Amino acid sequence: MKNSNKLRIALTIGLCAAAVTLPARAAETAASSATTSGGSAGMAESPETRIKHLHDQLRITADEESKWNTVAQVMLSNTSAINDAVRDRARMSKTMTAVDDLKSYEAIVDAHADGIKKLATAFAPLYAENTALVPSPYRPAPGISTRFCLDQNARR
């Protein structure tokens, strides 16, 4: 049971990291699609594959499934929003001024920030069901990068 709790904590942190890496990967895919006919063939993992992997690692129960589906839908929606912003940027790249370039980058960053907010809102109910498994104050498990998920004390 103790190892199971540690795994769940580590995977929760992985989900946090996915919130950051999925949009970045989506941006890479969209950029690749805009410049080559190969599309996302070179991408290591599709958003759907990543979502399924997280679902399996988190061992989402039948009771948690509806909350997980909300999280997954938000992740896919975020990916789509990032893709749209990156495609717009690629489409305009040959005629952009420096200001246009900055504004197009701003649109990508805004889509990413909005996506993180939406993901946090969608993830909260699923996480709330499992708070008994997470130590307080929340800290990443040993060996897990704290780059994206820092405990409250580390932010000060």
GROMACS elastic network, one bead per residue, 0.5 to 0.9 nm:
[ bonds ]
;  ai    aj funct       b0    kb
    1     5     6  0.62828   500
    1     6     6  0.87707   500
    2     5     6  0.51673   500
    2     6     6  0.64216   500
    2     7     6  0.87323   500
    3     6     6  0.50334   500
    3     7     6  0.61278   500
    3     8     6  0.86041   500
    4     7     6  0.50630   500
    4     8     6  0.61906   500
    4     9     6  0.86349   500
    5     8     6  0.51103   500
    5     9     6  0.61980   500
    5    10     6  0.86090   500
    5   133     6  0.56315   500
    5   134     6  0.76456   500
    6     9     6  0.50977   500
    6    10     6  0.61318   500
    6    11     6  0.85431   500
    6   133     6  0.80629   500
    6   134     6  0.84066   500
    6   141     6  0.68924   500
    7    10     6  0.50790   500
    7    11     6  0.60525   500
    7    12     6  0.84964   500
    7    57     6  0.83364   500
    7    58     6  0.80695   500
    7   141     6  0.85207   500
    8    11     6  0.50772   500
    8    12     6  0.60646   500
    8    13     6  0.86683   500
    8    57     6  0.78989   500
    8    58     6  0.59417   500
    8    59     6  0.81900   500
    8   130     6  0.89360   500
    8   133     6  0.74851   500
    8   134     6  0.83740   500
    9    12     6  0.50888   500
    9    13     6  0.64684   500
    9    14     6  0.87178   500
    9    58     6  0.89364   500
    9   133     6  0.70814   500
    9   134     6  0.61481   500
    9   135     6  0.86479   500
    9   139     6  0.88123   500
    9   140     6  0.72390   500
    9   141     6  0.67613   500
   10    13     6  0.51860   500
   10    14     6  0.63555   500
   10    15     6  0.88701   500
   10   140     6  0.66513   500
   10   141     6  0.56429   500
   10   142     6  0.85707   500
   10   144     6  0.69939   500
   11    15     6  0.62343   500
   11    16     6  0.86199   500
   11    54     6  0.74346   500
   11    57     6  0.66796   500
   11    58     6  0.60372   500
   12    15     6  0.50474   500
   12    16     6  0.64940   500
   12    17     6  0.87930   500
   12    54     6  0.88669   500
   12    58     6  0.73238   500
   12   127     6  0.81965   500
   13    17     6  0.63328   500
   13    18     6  0.85849   500
   13   140     6  0.66821   500
   13   141     6  0.83743   500
   13   144     6  0.77702   500
   13   145     6  0.87155   500
   13   146     6  0.88048   500
   13   148     6  0.84643   500
   13   149     6  0.65875   500
   14    18     6  0.60673   500
   14    19     6  0.86711   500
   14    54     6  0.78866   500
   14   144     6  0.84669   500
   15    19     6  0.63680   500
   15    20     6  0.89304   500
   15    54     6  0.69210   500
   15    58     6  0.89657   500
   16    19     6  0.52165   500
   16    20     6  0.70469   500
   16   120     6  0.87626   500
   16   148     6  0.71195   500
   16   149     6  0.67093   500
   17    20     6  0.52579   500
   17    21     6  0.61338   500
   17    22     6  0.84314   500
   17   147     6  0.86387   500
   17   148     6  0.60912   500
   17   149     6  0.74183   500
   18    22     6  0.54247   500
   18    23     6  0.83132   500
   18    50     6  0.81227   500
   18    51     6  0.87843   500
   18    54     6  0.88282   500
   18    75     6  0.87937   500
   19    22     6  0.58717   500
   19    23     6  0.70944   500
   19    75     6  0.72795   500
   19    78     6  0.89613   500
   19   115     6  0.80820   500
   19   116     6  0.64025   500
   19   119     6  0.70916   500
   19   120     6  0.87844   500
   20    23     6  0.61107   500
   20    24     6  0.66724   500
   20    25     6  0.89795   500
   20   112     6  0.80920   500
   20   116     6  0.75708   500
   20   148     6  0.78668   500
   21    25     6  0.59714   500
   21    26     6  0.83867   500
   22    25     6  0.50737   500
   22    26     6  0.59924   500
   22    27     6  0.85182   500
   22    46     6  0.85898   500
   22    47     6  0.64197   500
   22    50     6  0.81435   500
   22    75     6  0.75891   500
   22    76     6  0.88410   500
   22    78     6  0.83812   500
   22    79     6  0.66835   500
   23    27     6  0.60599   500
   23    28     6  0.85810   500
   23    47     6  0.88794   500
   23    75     6  0.83436   500
   23    78     6  0.66845   500
   23    79     6  0.52319   500
   23    80     6  0.85706   500
   23    81     6  0.86293   500
   23    82     6  0.60605   500
   23    83     6  0.80779   500
   23   111     6  0.89398   500
   23   112     6  0.65657   500
   23   115     6  0.83356   500
   24    27     6  0.50296   500
   24    28     6  0.63037   500
   24    29     6  0.86529   500
   24    79     6  0.85411   500
   24    82     6  0.81068   500
   24   112     6  0.84824   500
   25    29     6  0.61223   500
   25    30     6  0.85567   500
   25    43     6  0.77077   500
   25    44     6  0.89842   500
   25    45     6  0.84575   500
   25    46     6  0.82890   500
   25    47     6  0.82452   500
   25    79     6  0.84015   500
   26    30     6  0.60937   500
   26    31     6  0.84700   500
   26    40     6  0.89699   500
   26    46     6  0.83308   500
   26    47     6  0.77151   500
   26    78     6  0.89227   500
   26    79     6  0.55376   500
   26    80     6  0.76840   500
   26    82     6  0.64840   500
   26    83     6  0.58326   500
   26    86     6  0.87478   500
   27    30     6  0.51198   500
   27    31     6  0.60341   500
   27    32     6  0.84299   500
   27    79     6  0.79405   500
   27    82     6  0.59802   500
   27    83     6  0.55665   500
   27    84     6  0.88281   500
   27    85     6  0.83211   500
   27    86     6  0.59184   500
   27    87     6  0.85349   500
   27   108     6  0.84483   500
   28    31     6  0.51036   500
   28    32     6  0.60279   500
   28    33     6  0.85284   500
   28    40     6  0.84572   500
   28    43     6  0.80988   500
   28    83     6  0.85778   500
   28    86     6  0.84846   500
   29    32     6  0.50092   500
   29    33     6  0.60579   500
   29    34     6  0.85423   500
   29    39     6  0.66638   500
   29    40     6  0.51130   500
   29    41     6  0.85671   500
   29    42     6  0.82399   500
   29    43     6  0.66604   500
   29    83     6  0.76464   500
   30    34     6  0.61206   500
   30    35     6  0.87235   500
   30    39     6  0.74340   500
   30    40     6  0.76036   500
   30    82     6  0.83005   500
   30    83     6  0.52289   500
   30    84     6  0.78573   500
   30    85     6  0.89008   500
   30    86     6  0.60618   500
   30    87     6  0.60099   500
   30    90     6  0.86570   500
   31    34     6  0.50807   500
   31    35     6  0.63744   500
   31    36     6  0.85611   500
   31    39     6  0.86039   500
   31    83     6  0.81384   500
   31    86     6  0.63150   500
   31    87     6  0.67121   500
   31    89     6  0.88584   500
   31    90     6  0.67986   500
   32    35     6  0.52798   500
   32    36     6  0.58124   500
   32    37     6  0.81768   500
   32    38     6  0.75244   500
   32    39     6  0.58308   500
   32    40     6  0.67554   500
   32    42     6  0.85380   500
   33    36     6  0.53753   500
   33    37     6  0.61811   500
   33    38     6  0.65002   500
   33    40     6  0.65029   500
   33    87     6  0.83267   500
   34    37     6  0.76843   500
   34    39     6  0.76333   500
   34    86     6  0.86746   500
   34    87     6  0.64955   500
   34    90     6  0.62667   500
   34    91     6  0.75284   500
   35    38     6  0.87170   500
   35    39     6  0.84509   500
   35    90     6  0.80143   500
   36    39     6  0.64004   500
   38    41     6  0.58689   500
   38    42     6  0.76928   500
   39    42     6  0.76544   500
   39    43     6  0.86944   500
   40    43     6  0.52197   500
   40    44     6  0.87067   500
   40    46     6  0.81002   500
   41    44     6  0.81769   500
   42    45     6  0.89118   500
   43    46     6  0.68492   500
   45    48     6  0.81310   500
   45    49     6  0.60395   500
   45    50     6  0.62946   500
   46    49     6  0.51153   500
   46    50     6  0.62019   500
   46    51     6  0.85885   500
   47    50     6  0.50212   500
   47    51     6  0.60566   500
   47    52     6  0.85832   500
   47    75     6  0.77984   500
   47    76     6  0.68313   500
   47    79     6  0.75339   500
   48    51     6  0.50843   500
   48    52     6  0.62021   500
   48    53     6  0.85390   500
   48    72     6  0.84660   500
   48    76     6  0.76236   500
   49    52     6  0.51518   500
   49    53     6  0.60717   500
   49    54     6  0.86246   500
   50    54     6  0.61675   500
   50    55     6  0.85244   500
   51    54     6  0.51486   500
   51    55     6  0.60800   500
   51    56     6  0.86214   500
   51    72     6  0.63668   500
   51    75     6  0.80275   500
   51    76     6  0.87924   500
   52    56     6  0.61524   500
   52    57     6  0.85548   500
   52    72     6  0.88283   500
   53    56     6  0.52013   500
   53    57     6  0.61250   500
   53    58     6  0.84988   500
   54    57     6  0.50176   500
   54    58     6  0.58408   500
   54    59     6  0.82742   500
   54    60     6  0.89166   500
   55    58     6  0.53086   500
   55    59     6  0.60851   500
   55    60     6  0.58087   500
   55    68     6  0.77357   500
   55    72     6  0.89331   500
   56    59     6  0.50594   500
   56    60     6  0.68315   500
   57    60     6  0.80229   500
   58    61     6  0.88434   500
   60    63     6  0.80326   500
   60    64     6  0.58259   500
   60    65     6  0.62653   500
   60    68     6  0.73043   500
   61    64     6  0.50905   500
   61    65     6  0.61155   500
   62    65     6  0.51049   500
   62    66     6  0.80259   500
   63    66     6  0.72938   500
   63    67     6  0.83825   500
   64    67     6  0.54526   500
   64    68     6  0.60932   500
   64    69     6  0.86804   500
   64   126     6  0.67422   500
   64   129     6  0.81729   500
   65    69     6  0.60358   500
   65    70     6  0.86860   500
   66    69     6  0.50601   500
   66    70     6  0.65009   500
   66    71     6  0.88887   500
   67    70     6  0.52091   500
   67    71     6  0.65349   500
   67    72     6  0.88007   500
   67   122     6  0.76777   500
   67   123     6  0.77744   500
   67   125     6  0.69028   500
   67   126     6  0.56567   500
   68    71     6  0.50048   500
   68    72     6  0.61082   500
   68    73     6  0.85469   500
   68   122     6  0.85234   500
   68   123     6  0.78351   500
   68   126     6  0.67497   500
   69    73     6  0.60360   500
   69    74     6  0.85530   500
   70    73     6  0.51674   500
   70    74     6  0.62608   500
   70    75     6  0.86827   500
   70   122     6  0.62260   500
   70   123     6  0.80672   500
   71    74     6  0.52030   500
   71    75     6  0.62689   500
   71    76     6  0.87826   500
   71   118     6  0.89564   500
   71   119     6  0.65290   500
   71   120     6  0.88214   500
   71   121     6  0.88059   500
   71   122     6  0.52629   500
   71   123     6  0.57597   500
   71   126     6  0.83643   500
   72    75     6  0.50416   500
   72    76     6  0.62858   500
   72    77     6  0.85765   500
   72   119     6  0.89592   500
   72   122     6  0.89143   500
   73    76     6  0.51151   500
   73    77     6  0.60439   500
   73    78     6  0.84897   500
   74    78     6  0.59658   500
   74    79     6  0.84809   500
   74   115     6  0.76480   500
   74   118     6  0.67979   500
   74   119     6  0.60564   500
   74   122     6  0.71858   500
   75    78     6  0.51037   500
   75    79     6  0.62191   500
   75    80     6  0.87141   500
   75   115     6  0.77465   500
   75   118     6  0.87613   500
   75   119     6  0.68270   500
   76    79     6  0.50358   500
   76    80     6  0.62714   500
   76    81     6  0.87277   500
   77    80     6  0.50674   500
   77    81     6  0.62636   500
   77    82     6  0.87023   500
   77   115     6  0.80708   500
   78    81     6  0.50932   500
   78    82     6  0.62195   500
   78    83     6  0.85158   500
   78   111     6  0.74414   500
   78   112     6  0.72253   500
   78   114     6  0.81803   500
   78   115     6  0.50976   500
   78   116     6  0.81675   500
   78   118     6  0.83394   500
   78   119     6  0.83538   500
   79    82     6  0.52052   500
   79    83     6  0.60719   500
   79    84     6  0.86267   500
   79   112     6  0.87038   500
   79   115     6  0.83533   500
   80    84     6  0.61397   500
   80    85     6  0.86945   500
   81    84     6  0.51593   500
   81    85     6  0.63596   500
   81    86     6  0.86980   500
   81   108     6  0.83940   500
   81   111     6  0.61574   500
   81   112     6  0.80648   500
   81   115     6  0.81434   500
   82    85     6  0.51778   500
   82    86     6  0.61489   500
   82    87     6  0.85295   500
   82   107     6  0.87092   500
   82   108     6  0.60401   500
   82   109     6  0.84840   500
   82   111     6  0.58473   500
   82   112     6  0.65285   500
   82   115     6  0.86379   500
   83    86     6  0.51361   500
   83    87     6  0.60059   500
   83    88     6  0.85270   500
   83   108     6  0.86148   500
   84    87     6  0.51249   500
   84    88     6  0.61419   500
   84    89     6  0.86135   500
   84   108     6  0.86390   500
   85    88     6  0.51414   500
   85    89     6  0.62450   500
   85    90     6  0.86900   500
   85   104     6  0.73916   500
   85   105     6  0.83080   500
   85   107     6  0.61921   500
   85   108     6  0.53036   500
   85   111     6  0.74294   500
   86    89     6  0.50270   500
   86    90     6  0.61374   500
   86    91     6  0.85263   500
   86   104     6  0.80821   500
   86   105     6  0.82651   500
   86   107     6  0.85488   500
   86   108     6  0.64776   500
   87    90     6  0.50194   500
   87    91     6  0.59720   500
   87    92     6  0.85843   500
   88    91     6  0.50969   500
   88    92     6  0.62934   500
   88    93     6  0.84800   500
   88   104     6  0.76503   500
   89    92     6  0.53223   500
   89    93     6  0.58695   500
   89    96     6  0.87710   500
   89   101     6  0.76374   500
   89   104     6  0.55305   500
   89   105     6  0.74592   500
   89   107     6  0.87741   500
   89   108     6  0.85385   500
   90    93     6  0.50140   500
   90    94     6  0.80914   500
   91    94     6  0.76365   500
   91    95     6  0.88989   500
   92    95     6  0.57139   500
   92    96     6  0.59554   500
   92   100     6  0.87037   500
   92   101     6  0.87046   500
   92   104     6  0.88014   500
   93    96     6  0.53878   500
   93    97     6  0.87453   500
   93   100     6  0.88939   500
   93   101     6  0.75043   500
   94    97     6  0.89543   500
   95   100     6  0.88523   500
   96    99     6  0.76496   500
   96   100     6  0.52255   500
   96   101     6  0.58120   500
   97   100     6  0.50041   500
   97   101     6  0.60917   500
   97   102     6  0.86668   500
   98   102     6  0.63270   500
   98   103     6  0.86830   500
   99   102     6  0.51351   500
   99   103     6  0.61865   500
   99   104     6  0.85841   500
  100   103     6  0.50086   500
  100   104     6  0.60309   500
  100   105     6  0.85205   500
  101   104     6  0.51893   500
  101   105     6  0.62602   500
  101   106     6  0.85634   500
  102   105     6  0.50848   500
  102   106     6  0.60570   500
  102   107     6  0.87022   500
  103   107     6  0.62690   500
  103   108     6  0.88135   500
  104   107     6  0.50880   500
  104   108     6  0.66095   500
  104   109     6  0.88499   500
  105   108     6  0.51320   500
  105   109     6  0.62849   500
  105   110     6  0.85492   500
  106   109     6  0.50454   500
  106   110     6  0.59412   500
  106   111     6  0.84606   500
  107   110     6  0.50558   500
  107   111     6  0.60835   500
  107   112     6  0.85630   500
  108   111     6  0.51344   500
  108   112     6  0.62306   500
  108   113     6  0.86910   500
  109   112     6  0.50176   500
  109   113     6  0.61260   500
  109   114     6  0.85382   500
  110   113     6  0.50349   500
  110   114     6  0.59883   500
  110   115     6  0.83263   500
  111   114     6  0.51679   500
  111   115     6  0.60093   500
  111   116     6  0.86784   500
  112   116     6  0.62778   500
  112   117     6  0.87894   500
  113   116     6  0.51440   500
  113   117     6  0.64091   500
  113   118     6  0.87393   500
  114   117     6  0.51631   500
  114   118     6  0.62660   500
  114   119     6  0.86019   500
  115   118     6  0.50585   500
  115   119     6  0.60126   500
  115   120     6  0.85311   500
  116   120     6  0.60722   500
  116   121     6  0.85934   500
  117   120     6  0.52129   500
  117   121     6  0.63343   500
  117   122     6  0.87219   500
  118   121     6  0.51612   500
  118   122     6  0.61786   500
  118   123     6  0.85110   500
  119   122     6  0.50329   500
  119   123     6  0.58340   500
  119   124     6  0.84290   500
  120   123     6  0.51149   500
  120   124     6  0.60308   500
  121   124     6  0.54946   500
  121   125     6  0.78323   500
  122   125     6  0.67199   500
  122   126     6  0.77179   500
  123   126     6  0.54166   500
  123   127     6  0.60848   500
  123   128     6  0.85453   500
  124   127     6  0.50608   500
  124   128     6  0.59143   500
  124   129     6  0.87593   500
  125   129     6  0.65511   500
  126   129     6  0.54822   500
  126   130     6  0.70696   500
  127   130     6  0.52572   500
  127   131     6  0.63118   500
  128   131     6  0.53178   500
  128   132     6  0.85943   500
  129   132     6  0.78998   500
  130   133     6  0.55978   500
  130   134     6  0.71869   500
  131   134     6  0.51874   500
  131   135     6  0.79656   500
  132   135     6  0.75696   500
  134   137     6  0.83584   500
  134   138     6  0.64481   500
  134   139     6  0.82962   500
  135   138     6  0.55022   500
  135   139     6  0.71160   500
  136   139     6  0.75008   500
  137   151     6  0.69139   500
  137   152     6  0.72922   500
  137   153     6  0.84336   500
  138   150     6  0.83337   500
  138   151     6  0.55410   500
  138   152     6  0.75117   500
  139   142     6  0.89530   500
  139   146     6  0.87686   500
  139   149     6  0.82345   500
  139   150     6  0.69352   500
  139   151     6  0.50790   500
  139   152     6  0.83637   500
  140   143     6  0.82070   500
  140   144     6  0.61072   500
  140   145     6  0.76514   500
  140   146     6  0.67726   500
  140   149     6  0.71997   500
  140   150     6  0.73079   500
  140   151     6  0.73958   500
  141   144     6  0.57334   500
  141   145     6  0.87803   500
  142   145     6  0.84689   500
  144   147     6  0.89786   500
  145   148     6  0.73652   500
  145   149     6  0.77323   500
  145   150     6  0.89111   500
  146   149     6  0.51357   500
  146   150     6  0.53120   500
  146   151     6  0.83291   500
  147   150     6  0.69321   500
  150   153     6  0.79814   500
  150   154     6  0.59402   500
  150   155     6  0.65743   500
  151   154     6  0.54791   500
  151   155     6  0.68225   500
  152   155     6  0.54858   500
  152   156     6  0.72006   500
  153   156     6  0.57185   500
